Amino acid sequence: MRTLLLSLAVISTPFISTYKGDKQPTPYLSATTMKEAYYTHALWHVKEGKINEFIAAWQQFGKALSQVPNSPPVQGTLVQSLSDPLVFYSFGPRESLEDINAMRSDEGVKKALAVILELCQEAKPGNYKTVLQLAYPGTRK
């Protein structure tokens, strides 16, 4: 089974459009005005019967992240597949690579992550950076 995740993040980036009447807008993103943003993102394939424990452990993981020395505010999103309830994805913005490295090396975070990993049959965490953001007005009235 293939799972597709599309995540669009809004990060106070100026959006300039050539939108005029019925024409489809063309987004314009300037490299000079777009601040580089970082994210952590993970696939979690939870063991059968462990969903509630996994969600509770993920909440504790968030608390551990907030306790890292000099931690900026912590924000994260956990989404569950509608077609396979054992599959979750998580993602969260990070201010810098230094913040990600501090998080990954913190002993409290490592312990909280170990609990999550015990509840999963597969886990694929990773670090990412923003390369493009899109914004269109849509057709809803």
Disulfide bonds with the S-S distance in Angstrom:
none
